[in-house]
Amino acid sequence: MLIFFGLVLVGAFILQGIMGLFQIKDFTKRFNELHRKGKVLIGKNPKKFRSGTLMLISIDDQTSVIKEAQIMKGVTVFAKFHQLPQLKDQSLVEVAADYDFLHQLNPLVRQCLLNAYSNFINFKNGTLSPSEYDTRVNVFSMPAFVQIKNFGERVFAKKKTVRR
């Protein structure tokens, strides 16, 4: 019974990893679509146990007007990107400074928008840290693989203490 439970658990981790790859593929597709329209800002609000949020905003490089904005909210790998039509054709600077407009938005959307704006300002000033624009994806840093690694380390650590 314990072996069956272990196999199911490993299978679930592998399935999560595969589904995560599909989510990364969708992100890449959306990013490339928006990149064809202009510069793309990324706003994020990662959470461990609550709904994490990721926003992609395509802006005109000269005027900072938002051409298109999409957001992905969710806890699982089934979260998908959705359009944010209320941001289209708005000035990013004015939206970020408009208290009333910001508070009409969902708090997760607001936090992502402000994070994207902060990244935009830091980029313009030349103070954006490499972690904010590093687009490399390490498959083995996905949650499924990290949990499998941690589980393996715990099992082997227990075996070492039992042998002593």
C-alpha positions in Angstrom: 0.0 0.0 0.0 2.8 2.4 0.9 4.5 1.7 -2.5 1.3 2.4 -4.3 0.9 5.7 -2.4 4.5 6.6 -3.3 4.0 5.8 -6.9 0.8 7.9 -7.0 2.7 10.8 -5.4 5.6 10.6 -7.8 3.1 10.4 -10.7 1.3 13.5 -9.5 4.6 15.4 -9.3 5.6 14.3 -12.8 2.1 15.3 -14.1 2.5 18.7 -12.4 5.9 19.2 -14.1 4.5 18.3 -17.5 1.5 20.6 -17.0 3.9 23.3 -15.9 5.8 22.9 -19.2 2.5 23.6 -21.0 2.0 26.7 -18.9 5.5 27.9 -19.7 4.8 27.3 -23.4 1.6 29.4 -23.1 3.5 32.2 -21.3 6.1 32.2 -24.1 3.5 32.3 -26.8 1.6 35.2 -25.1 4.9 37.1 -24.4 6.0 36.8 -28.1 2.5 38.0 -29.3 2.8 41.1 -27.1 6.4 41.7 -27.9 5.5 42.1 -31.6 3.3 45.0 -30.5 5.9 46.8 -28.4 8.0 46.6 -25.3 6.6 44.1 -22.7 6.5 44.7 -19.0 6.1 41.9 -16.6 4.4 42.4 -13.3 4.2 39.6 -10.8 2.8 38.8 -7.4 3.9 35.3 -6.6 2.3 33.4 -3.7 2.9 30.0 -2.3 -0.5 28.9 -1.1 -2.8 31.7 -2.4 -3.5 32.8 -6.0 -0.3 34.0 -7.7 -0.6 36.5 -10.4 1.5 37.4 -13.5 0.7 40.3 -15.8 2.1 41.0 -19.3 1.7 44.6 -20.5 2.7 45.7 -24.0 3.5 49.4 -24.2 4.4 51.9 -26.9 8.1 52.6 -26.3 7.8 56.3 -27.0 4.6 57.3 -25.2 4.2 54.5 -22.6 0.6 53.9 -23.7 -0.6 50.4 -23.0 -1.4 48.6 -26.2 -2.5 45.4 -24.6 -2.5 43.8 -21.1 -3.0 40.2 -20.1 -3.1 38.6 -16.7 -2.8 35.1 -15.4 -4.2 34.4 -11.9 -4.4 31.1 -10.1 -3.0 28.5 -7.8 -2.6 25.6 -10.2 -1.0 24.9 -13.5 -4.4 25.3 -15.1 -4.4 29.1 -14.8 -4.6 30.8 -18.2 -4.0 34.4 -19.4 -7.0 36.7 -19.8 -7.3 40.1 -21.4 -7.6 43.3 -19.4 -9.5 45.6 -21.7 -9.8 48.4 -19.1 -6.1 49.1 -19.4 -5.9 49.3 -23.2 -5.0 52.7 -24.7 -4.3 54.1 -21.2 -1.0 55.8 -20.2 0.9 53.5 -17.9 2.2 56.4 -15.9 -1.2 58.0 -15.5 -2.8 54.6 -14.5 -0.1 53.9 -11.9 -0.6 57.4 -10.4 -4.4 57.3 -10.4 -5.5 56.2 -6.9 -9.2 56.0 -7.8 -8.6 53.9 -10.9 -6.2 51.6 -9.1 -8.6 50.9 -6.3 -11.3 49.9 -8.8 -9.1 47.1 -9.9 -8.8 43.7 -8.1 -6.0 43.9 -5.5 -4.0 41.2 -7.3 -4.3 43.1 -10.6 -3.3 46.3 -8.8 -0.2 44.8 -7.2 0.9 43.3 -10.5 0.4 46.6 -12.3 2.4 48.5 -9.7 5.1 45.9 -9.9 5.3 46.2 -13.7 5.4 50.0 -13.3 8.2 49.8 -10.8 10.1 47.5 -13.1 9.5 50.0 -15.9 10.9 52.9 -13.8 13.9 50.9 -12.7 14.6 49.9 -16.3 14.4 53.6 -17.5 16.8 54.6 -14.6 19.1 51.7 -15.3 18.6 50.2 -11.8 16.7 47.1 -12.7 18.2 44.0 -11.0 19.1 41.0 -13.2 16.6 38.8 -11.4 13.8 41.1 -12.7 14.6 40.6 -16.4 16.2 37.1 -16.4 14.1 35.1 -18.7 15.9 31.8 -18.5 13.8 28.9 -17.4 15.3 26.0 -15.5 12.9 23.1 -15.7 14.4 21.5 -12.6 13.5 24.5 -10.5 9.8 23.8 -11.0 7.9 23.0 -7.9 7.4 19.3 -8.8 11.1 18.7 -9.2 12.1 20.7 -6.1 9.7 18.7 -4.0 11.0 15.4 -5.4 14.5 16.5 -4.7 13.6 17.6 -1.1 11.8 14.3 -0.5 14.8 12.3 -1.8 17.1 14.3 0.5 14.9 13.6 3.5 14.7 9.9 2.7 18.5 9.5 2.3 19.1 11.6 5.4 16.9 9.2 7.4 18.8 6.2 6.0 22.1 7.7 7.0 21.0 8.4 10.6 19.6 4.8 10.9 22.9 3.2 9.8 24.9 5.0 12.4 
